[in-house]
Amino acid sequence: MFGAIEGGGTKFVCAVGTKPDDLVVNQLPTTTPDETIHHAVNFLKEKSGGNLKAVGIGSFGPVDLRPGSPTFGYITSTPKPGWQNFDFAGAVRKALDIPVGFDTDVDAAALGEGRWGAGHGVSDLLYLTVGTGIGAGVIVNGQILHGLIHPEVGHIRIPHDWKRDPYGGCCPFHGDCLEGLASGPSIGKRWGKAAETLPAEHPAWVLEAHYLALGLANWVCTLSPKRMILGGGVMQQQWLFPMIRAELVQILNGYVRSDEVVERVDQYVVPPKLGNRSGIAGALVLAEKAFQEQQTRAARVSPTESVR
């Protein structure tokens, strides 16, 4: 039995179980670190009967994912009051004294979809979330891609036709990067209404599909994923999917001659199968991985070394 925490800036989702279908789940507000971790740990202890083997955490960020870093497992420069430079993984490990797996919330969602969802059986995939911001988890050959930090796909630069769209973008760092032009807040600021209130025929969605397709085209040509899964609040508007697929094919213009992109694009750009359970399911995968790594380390210790 594993524990799972999906830590967000406004809410924490905690769960105990072995797979998405048998999870016991609880949701609590994100308050101070001490209070939030206290409630989360108590839930995990109570619902597991103290029998947890490991815990996986998918966290809001930015976070430090470098295993050799003294601040590995920390939330770093977040604007969330009280959470800057907080040792998230360390606090949970100290409270439960079991292995802890740690990654970003969107990487966890990619792992969840890869194990049980729309990416099942796919070795290379991209999970994109489009909501308050734009982020992605990238899986290459079955492993999460971290690299220097972790892919910040929301901050790529895309063509911006200022005549078509005079809005300058909402990203405080880059203005009109992809996140600045296509996140939920950018839609609200551009049109004066929240994205979820705009009808399917509103011109906002044609522009949104165009921007997201530009992003997808970049990742098709650079990361070459075998499937792209699009989740998050903005993607709850299901009519966006056929618009994005058509725009993507047009932008690629026959350059990528793969049947997945040309003839089966409806199976290539897809919604998450697990819905809002992708992240918490992926946290289970992180817990399982942490447990297996501990078992491997223990098996390497010889009997003589154990006595010493």
N, C-alpha and C positions, 0 to 999 in steps of 0.2 A: 504494500500500500504506500502511495506517495502523496505528498502535499504539494499544492500548487498555489502560487500567488501571482495575480496579474495586477501590478501596481500602476494606477493611473493618477493623474494630477487632481482629479475630482473624486474618484472612487477606487477602492480596492475590491477585487473579486478573489475570494479564497475558496479552495476546494480540496477534497480528500477523495482518493479513488485510484483506479488503475487505468481507466480509459474514459472517453467522453460520455459513454452511455451509463456509467455507474457513479458519476461524480455526485458528492454531497457538496452543495455550493452555498456560499454566503457572500453578501455584498455589504460593504461598510464605507462610510465617507472617509476621504483622505483629510485628516486633520493634522496634528503635529506628528512628527516621526515616532516619538515614544508612545503616544496614545494609539496610533494606527497599528504599529507593530505589535503592541500589547494585545489588542483585540484580535488581530490576525493570528498570532501564535496561540492564543487561548482557544480559538475556534479549531485550529488544526489539532491541538492536543485533545480537545474534547471529542471531536468527531472520529478521530483515529484510535481512541482508547490508548494513546501513547505508543502505538505500534508503527509509526512512520519509519520508513527506511531512508528517505531523503526528501528534500523540498526543492522545487524549481521556481525561479522568480523571473517573470518577464516584466521589466520595469520601464516607466517613463524616464525620460532622460533630460540632458545628456548623461551618459554613464561611462565608467571606465571598465573596459572589457579586456585589458591587457593582463594576462595571468601573472606575469612577473612584477607587475606594478604594485607599489605599496598602497595604492588606493584602488586596487581591483575590487569590484563589487560596490563601488561608491556611486551615488548620484552626485554629479559634479556641479556644473554651472547653471542649474535650473533656475528659472525665475520664481518657482514655487516657494513662498516664504517658509523658512525653517528647514528646508530640505537640501539646501546647498551643502555640498561636501559631507553628505550623510552616508555612513557605512551601512548600506541597506543589507547586503548579503551577510556581512559580519554580525549585524544585530540579530538576524534570524538564526544564524549558525550558533551564536552564543546562547540564545534562548532555548534551542532545541537539541544542541549537541549532536547533529547529524549532518551528512553532506548536503551542500547547497549548490545547485546549479543556477547560473545567473546570466541573463542576456537582456537585450532590449525587448520591449513589448511587441514590436513588429517582427523581430526575428522569431520570437516565440510563436506568433501567429503563423509565420511561414512554416515552422516545424510542425505545428498542429495540423495544418492543411496538408503538409507533405506526408504525415503519418496516417491520418484518418480521413482527410477531406478531399478537396478538388485536385490536390497534387499527389494523391496516393499513387505510388508506382512510378513517379516521375523523378528522375535523378537531378535535373537542373530546372529550377523554377524561380519566379519572382512573385512575391506577395506584396501588393501595393495597397496602402491605406490612404484614402482621400477623405479628410475630415477637417478638424481644426488645423492640422498641418498635412503635409504629404511626406510619407516615409515608406521604406520598403525593407523587407527581409529577402535576402538572396541566398538560394541554396545552389551550390555547385558540387556536382558529383556526390550528392547526399549530405554535404557539410555546409553549415552556415558560413557565408563569406564575411569576414571581419576586416582584414587588411590593416591599414594604418590606424583607423578607428572603427568605423563601420560605415557602409555606404549611405551617403546623405543624398539620396536621389531627388528629394524635393527641391534641392538647390541647384540643379542643373539649369543652364541658360537655354532658352528656346526662342525661336523667332517670334518677335512681337511686332505685329502690324499696328502702328499707332493710329492710323486712320480708321481701321476697323474697330480697334479697341483702345481708346485714349486713356483708359485707367492705368495708373502708374504702378500698381502692385502693392501688396501689403506686407511684404517681407521687410523687417527692420534692418536686415543685413544687405540684401541684394535688390530690394524693390521688386522688379518684374522677373524674378526667377520663376520656375514652374510653380512652387508653393505660393509665391506672391501673386500669381495670376489665376491659379486653379483650385486653391484650397476653399473650404467652406466660408471662412471670413472674407476672402476676396470676392466671392460671389455676392455676399450680403452687402459689402461696401460698394461694389460696382453698381448694383441694381437697386439698392435701398431697401431690399427685402431679404429675409432669411432664405437660404437655398431651398429648404423643405417646403416653403410656401409657394414656390414658383411652379406653375402648371407645365405639363410636358411640352406644350407648344411655345413656351417662352423662348426668345432668342438666346437667353443665357445658356441653354443646354447645347445649342449648336457650337457656341464658342468654347464651352467646357469640353465637349467631345474633341474639338480640334486641339486644344492644348494638351489634353491627356494623351491623345494619339501621337502628338509630337514627342512626348516623353517616352511612350512605349516604343516608338520607332528608334529612338536613341538606344534603348536597352536591347532591342532586337539586334541591332548592329554591333553593340559592344559586349553585352553579356551573353547573347544568344541563348536565352532560356527556352526550354521546351514547353513551358506553359506559363501564362501570366494570370494571376488571380487578383481581382480588384475588389477590395472591401472598404469599409469605413462609411461614415454617415452620408457623404455625398453620393456614394454608389448605391444607396438604398433606392435611388431613382432608377428603376430597372430599364427604362427606355433609353438610358445612356449607353447600354452595352452594344446594341446594334449600330448606333451612331458612331461609337468609338471604333468598332471593328471595321466599318466601311471606310472611315477616315484613315485608319492605319494602313489598310491595303492601298489606298490612293497615295498616301505619303511615301510608302516604300516603292511604289511605281514599278513593280516587277523585278526589283533588284534582288530581293531575297526569294529565290525560287524554291520554296518549300511548300509542300501541300498543306502543312499545318497553318501556314499564314495565308495562303491563297485560297485553297478549297475548303479547309476545315477551320477557318478563323473563329467560328462560333464555339469550337472546342478548345481553342488556343487562348482566347481572352475570355475568362469566365468569372462568375461570382464565387465567393467562398462557400463551400459545401457545409461547413460547420456553423456558418452565420456568426453570431456574437460569441460563440464558444471557441473560436480559433485560438485566441491568446491563452486562455486557461488550459486548453488541451495541450498547447505547445509547452506550457510550464511543466506539465507532467512529463513530457519528453526530456526537458532539462533535468528534472529530478531523477529520472531513470538513468540518464547519462552520468550524472554526478555519482549515483550509487555504483554504477558499473566501474567507473574510474577508481573509486575507493576500493572495490573488490580486487581490481587488477593490481593496485599498489600493494594491497595486503598480501596477495599471492606471490609477489616478488620478494617478500621478506623471508629469508631462510630461517629454519628453526634455531640455528645458532645465533643469528642476529636478534631473533625474538627473545631468547634467553638473556642476551646481553642487554 
